[in-house]
Amino acid sequence: MTILLEATFPNALDALVNRLAGPAGAGALVEAWVFEDFAARHAAEVALATAGVSAHIRSAYKPLLHAFLDDFDLAGVTAIDIATPSHPAGSARRFALEAYPLAGLVKVPLRFSTGARAGTGLLDYDVVLRHPEGDRHHRVFAPNSLRANGTLSSSGWLRITRAGARFEDHALPTEFEQVFDAAMAAIAGHDWPATRPIFETLEITVETAGIERRIPWHDECLSTREALHEDFYFSLLEFFQAHAGLPQGDRTLQPGQIIPDIRVGEAETTLRVALLPARIEAVPVEARPTLPTADRPLRTGEIAAEMAALGGAPFTFPSTQGRQILGTYFAGTGNGFLLSGGQHANETSGVIGALRAAHDLKSQGANFALIAQENVDGYALHQRLIQTTPHHMHHAARYTAMGDDIEARTKPPLLEREAREHAFKLTNAGLHLNLHGYPAHEWTRPHAGYLPRGFELWSIPKGFFLILRHHPGFGAKALSFLEALTAKIIQTPGLRAFNESQLAVWHAHSGEVPFPVINAIPCLIAESDRATVPYTLITEYPDETIYDAPFRLAHETQYATVMAAVALYCAGALE
């Protein structure tokens, strides 16, 4: 193990209370914004009030949403109008998106518009609560600072007023920002080799307080610790892409496995950045799961038990870390195809959907190969991370242990990609059913401009949707295929209501869905020659953090999609 950095960061809110509880705060009106939960902020207000200081401590993370959750009285309100701020360094709908999922929480009409001060750099929401007895007006500050790379990012803030005059009005450094900056600086300052992969495991371990709050809209979770995981993981991918001379977002990058492990802590925030060998755990023997009623992601041993029970002609290939990628081939009749799940290992409902469908397809005599879990190293990491934070999306488990995306790997050693290519050859596949998921609640990067750079379309859920990629010259049937397919899938009990509710809130916060909605299911048709087979149907269900009944609907939808798509495909719908 090589330790790049170990450090401790004092709690900014505690330091602020200690500073202002004495003579420095006497007679002052204090407003502060920090990355702390309601209980900690309220305790600080009480402590300062005891010292004679009037203080309002607010959330620097999603400040407008927290104002509605914690401060505003909506009794009797008939409508809500919100003028959002804007800034040249922020995207056009950044602040409407930062208020998500407000449109799903309030029970009255809500409208966003651009504020009169747009472009001035003044970062206040103007909120009008319409009421029969008269409108109520509120101004909500959204604290942000320009980082060195030019991004407008959430930050702590402090305002102190005495006798009507403002003495302080500036960014307040918090442990949430300091721990991120310190870790990134340590990694940037390290002498990295030119070889690929660069390391086996780069692990960033943080214990910190912050916000962890479930709210009553689908799977929505407000979590600064989850946001820190996402910021670390994707910022480090961007760093190593630049280090390798690759463009941002290049999925061929092979740095190694990056693991931000962000856990709940108390008082001071601790940080360790270390280079470690890969962690390989033995896979325990498991009983076969009951697939149709599964209410959580399957464990690795359960997947192995189910693959063994399916039979067929098994094949295996090694992963980057030496685990076994399990596949099997059923030499039936008709058009061949590959059914796979888990290319991105934190997307878990497709694994069950694929296994469920495989049983029925086998009994129908279909000609297909199955790889239920393609990214076994990422899946092992996901299983490890959800032990402590089960409701976080854990994008560190998205790619392989080499750090790249299976789909983007074209050069030896192929490893995970070799299993897929072998399946294509076995089946002479004309179709790849590639089951995916995406975040079931908001995906944020507060230190990098808030929205997940390169993944803005995935920042908030928009229900279940489909992507159909086809080779040049194979597009004529794509639209009619999707029209027939979506007409079948939307009959899945509960799916239409689910999609319509998520699409309505997407529309309120993000505007129009950027591709056609067919039978209440958004569909993207794209011409691409990067796949081996002529057609690739990709499912996208917001599944990364769900359990129980929502998880069952997710894999039921995945299963229904496979069965309907195969029926159409084998009937010649794509010929």
Beta strands, then each sheet from edge to edge (+ up, - down):
strand 1: 2-9
strand 2: 29-34
strand 3: 54-59
strand 4: 79-84
strand 5: 110-114
strand 6: 124-130
strand 7: 136-141
strand 8: 144-146
strand 9: 152-154
strand 10: 157-162
strand 11: 165-171
strand 12: 201-208
strand 13: 212-214
strand 14: 221-223
strand 15: 257-264
strand 16: 269-276
strand 17: 313-318
strand 18: 324-331
strand 19: 333-341
strand 20: 366-371
strand 21: 431-438
strand 22: 465-470
strand 23: 517-518
strand 24: 521-527
strand 25: 535-542
sheet 1: 1+ 16- 12+ 15+
sheet 2: 3+ 2+ 10- 11+
sheet 3: 5+ 4+ 6- 7+
sheet 4: 8+ 9-
sheet 5: 13+ 14-
sheet 6: 17+ 18- 20+ 19+ 21+ 25+ 22- 24- 23+
end
